[in-house]
Amino acid sequence: MNSRMETMDEKAYSSERSLRGPRGKRIAKKNVKHPHKVFTLVELLLIIVLIAIIATIAIPFYSGYSSNTNLKAAAKHIQADLLEMKERAMAEGTMYRITFDARRNIYTIERGTETGAPYTAIEVKSLASFGEDVGIFSAVFDGGFPTITFGEKGIATTGRVVLTNSRGSTATIAASVSGRTYVQVNKQ
C-alpha cells in the first residue's frame, strides 16, 4: 500500500513540475477564471435593441389593459355606491338618490326625507380618480332623468349608467326596481 501512495505522490509532483516553464504558464493562465466578465459594446447594443423592441410591443398592451381595468373598477365602485344607498334607505326609512352628470363626469349622492324632497348633498364623486379616460357616457333612469332614487323599502327607479374609456370599451351598470344592480363590461 505504501508503494501505491508513493506513486500517487510522484504523479502529483510530476504534474506540478510540468506546469513550470513558459508552456506551463500559458496553460495555467487559460485555467485561471477571471472574476469579472465584461460585455462587449456589440452585446450591450444588442441587449438595448431587444429591450426597445419588447417595450414597443408591451406598452400598448399594458396601456389597454390598464384603461380597461380602470373602467371596470369605476363600474364596480358605482355599483357599490348604489347598493350602499339602497341599504341606507331601508335602514333609515328615508329616501336617497344619486344624480349623474355626464358633462362634468361626476355623480352626487343625496339624502332626502321620508317623502323625498328636499334632498341634501352628502358627497360628490368624480370618475377622474379612476383615470382621465374613464367617463360617464350616459345615465338614464325612469322618466329619462339621470337620477336613481331609492325608497324606504329599497325600491329603486330602473335604468342604467353607461361608462366608457378612450379605447371604446363600455361598462353598463343596470338597476332593477328591486334595487339590484348588474355590471356588464364590453372590452375593446
C-alpha positions as CSV (number, residue, x, y, z in Angstrom):
1,M,0.0,0.0,0.0
2,N,2.9,2.3,0.7
3,S,4.3,1.8,-2.8
4,R,0.9,2.8,-4.2
5,M,0.8,6.0,-2.2
6,E,4.3,6.9,-3.4
7,T,3.2,6.5,-7.0
8,M,0.3,8.9,-6.5
9,D,2.6,11.5,-4.8
10,E,5.0,11.1,-7.7
11,K,2.3,11.7,-10.2
12,A,1.1,14.8,-8.4
13,Y,4.7,16.1,-8.2
14,S,5.3,15.4,-11.9
15,S,2.1,17.2,-13.0
16,E,3.1,20.3,-10.9
17,R,6.5,20.2,-12.4
18,S,5.1,20.0,-15.9
19,L,3.3,23.3,-15.4
20,R,6.6,25.1,-14.8
21,G,8.2,27.0,-17.6
22,P,6.8,29.1,-20.4
23,R,4.4,26.5,-21.7
24,G,3.1,25.7,-18.2
25,K,2.5,29.4,-17.5
26,R,0.3,29.6,-20.7
27,I,-1.7,26.6,-19.6
28,A,-2.1,27.9,-16.1
29,K,-3.3,31.3,-17.5
30,K,-6.0,29.5,-19.5
31,N,-7.3,27.7,-16.5
32,V,-7.5,30.8,-14.3
33,K,-11.1,32.1,-14.2
34,H,-11.5,35.9,-14.4
35,P,-13.6,37.2,-11.6
36,H,-15.2,40.0,-13.8
37,K,-16.8,39.1,-17.1
38,V,-17.2,42.1,-19.3
39,F,-19.8,42.7,-22.0
40,T,-18.6,43.9,-25.4
41,L,-20.2,47.0,-26.9
42,V,-21.9,44.9,-29.6
43,E,-23.5,42.7,-26.9
44,L,-24.6,45.8,-24.9
45,L,-26.2,47.4,-28.0
46,L,-27.9,44.1,-28.9
47,I,-29.5,44.0,-25.4
48,I,-30.6,47.6,-25.7
49,V,-32.3,46.9,-29.1
50,L,-34.0,43.8,-27.7
51,I,-35.4,45.8,-24.7
52,A,-36.6,48.5,-27.0
53,I,-38.4,46.0,-29.2
54,I,-40.1,44.3,-26.3
55,A,-41.1,47.7,-24.8
56,T,-42.6,48.8,-28.1
57,I,-44.8,45.7,-28.2
58,A,-45.6,45.6,-24.5
59,I,-46.5,49.3,-23.8
60,P,-49.7,49.4,-25.9
61,F,-50.9,46.1,-24.4
62,Y,-50.3,47.4,-20.9
63,S,-52.0,50.7,-21.7
64,G,-55.1,49.0,-23.0
65,Y,-55.2,46.6,-20.0
66,S,-54.8,49.5,-17.6
67,S,-57.5,51.5,-19.3
68,N,-60.0,48.6,-19.2
69,T,-59.1,47.8,-15.6
70,N,-59.8,51.4,-14.6
71,L,-63.2,51.2,-16.4
72,K,-64.2,48.0,-14.6
73,A,-63.1,49.5,-11.2
74,A,-65.2,52.6,-11.8
75,A,-68.2,50.5,-12.7
76,K,-67.8,48.3,-9.6
77,H,-67.4,51.5,-7.4
78,I,-70.7,52.9,-8.7
79,Q,-72.4,49.5,-8.2
80,A,-71.1,49.5,-4.6
81,D,-72.5,53.1,-4.1
82,L,-75.9,52.1,-5.4
83,L,-76.0,49.1,-3.1
84,E,-75.0,51.2,-0.1
85,M,-77.7,53.8,-0.8
86,K,-80.3,51.1,-1.1
87,E,-79.3,49.7,2.3
88,R,-79.2,53.1,3.9
89,A,-82.7,53.9,2.6
90,M,-84.0,50.7,4.1
91,A,-82.2,51.1,7.4
92,E,-83.0,54.8,8.0
93,G,-86.5,54.8,6.4
94,T,-85.6,57.8,4.2
95,M,-85.1,58.4,0.5
96,Y,-81.7,58.5,-1.1
97,R,-80.8,59.4,-4.7
98,I,-77.7,59.5,-6.9
99,T,-77.6,62.1,-9.7
100,F,-75.1,61.5,-12.6
101,D,-73.6,64.5,-14.6
102,A,-72.0,63.1,-17.8
103,R,-70.8,66.6,-18.8
104,R,-68.8,67.1,-15.7
105,N,-68.0,63.4,-15.2
106,I,-69.3,63.3,-11.6
107,Y,-72.1,61.9,-9.6
108,T,-73.8,63.3,-6.4
109,I,-75.1,61.2,-3.6
110,E,-78.0,63.0,-1.8
111,R,-80.2,62.2,1.2
112,G,-83.8,63.1,1.3
113,T,-86.6,62.9,3.7
114,E,-89.2,60.1,4.2
115,T,-91.2,61.5,1.3
116,G,-88.3,62.6,-0.8
117,A,-87.6,66.3,-1.3
118,P,-85.8,68.3,-0.1
119,Y,-82.5,66.5,-0.8
120,T,-79.2,67.3,0.8
121,A,-75.9,66.5,-1.0
122,I,-73.8,64.1,1.1
123,E,-70.9,63.6,-1.3
124,V,-69.8,64.4,-4.9
125,K,-67.7,61.8,-6.5
126,S,-65.6,62.2,-9.7
127,L,-64.6,59.4,-12.1
128,A,-61.3,61.2,-12.7
129,S,-59.9,59.2,-9.8
130,F,-60.2,56.1,-12.0
131,G,-58.1,57.7,-14.8
132,E,-58.7,60.6,-17.1
133,D,-60.0,58.4,-19.9
134,V,-62.9,56.9,-17.9
135,G,-66.1,58.9,-18.1
136,I,-69.9,58.7,-17.9
137,F,-71.3,58.2,-21.4
138,S,-75.0,58.3,-20.4
139,A,-77.3,57.8,-17.4
140,V,-81.0,57.3,-17.9
141,F,-83.5,56.2,-15.3
142,D,-87.3,56.3,-15.1
143,G,-88.7,59.3,-16.8
144,G,-85.5,59.9,-18.8
145,F,-83.7,61.6,-15.9
146,P,-80.1,60.9,-14.9
147,T,-81.1,60.2,-11.3
148,I,-81.7,56.9,-9.5
149,T,-83.9,57.1,-6.4
150,F,-84.1,54.6,-3.5
151,G,-87.2,54.4,-1.4
152,E,-87.5,53.4,2.2
153,K,-88.2,49.8,1.3
154,G,-85.2,49.6,-1.1
155,I,-87.4,50.1,-4.2
156,A,-85.4,51.9,-6.9
157,T,-86.1,53.7,-10.2
158,T,-85.0,51.5,-13.0
159,G,-82.4,52.4,-15.6
160,R,-78.8,52.3,-16.4
161,V,-75.5,54.1,-16.4
162,V,-73.0,53.6,-19.2
163,L,-69.3,54.3,-18.7
164,T,-66.7,54.5,-21.5
165,N,-63.0,54.8,-21.9
166,S,-60.6,56.0,-24.6
167,R,-60.4,52.5,-26.1
168,G,-64.1,52.4,-26.8
169,S,-64.8,49.9,-24.1
170,T,-68.0,50.3,-22.2
171,A,-69.3,49.3,-18.8
172,T,-73.1,49.3,-18.2
173,I,-74.5,49.4,-14.6
174,A,-78.2,48.4,-14.8
175,A,-80.5,48.8,-11.8
176,S,-83.8,46.9,-11.4
177,V,-86.9,48.0,-9.4
178,S,-85.8,45.8,-6.5
179,G,-82.6,47.8,-6.3
180,R,-80.4,45.0,-7.6
181,T,-77.6,46.1,-9.8
182,Y,-75.8,44.3,-12.6
183,V,-72.5,45.3,-14.3
184,Q,-71.6,44.3,-17.9
185,V,-68.3,45.2,-19.3
186,N,-67.6,45.1,-23.1
187,K,-63.8,45.4,-23.7
188,Q,-62.2,46.7,-26.9
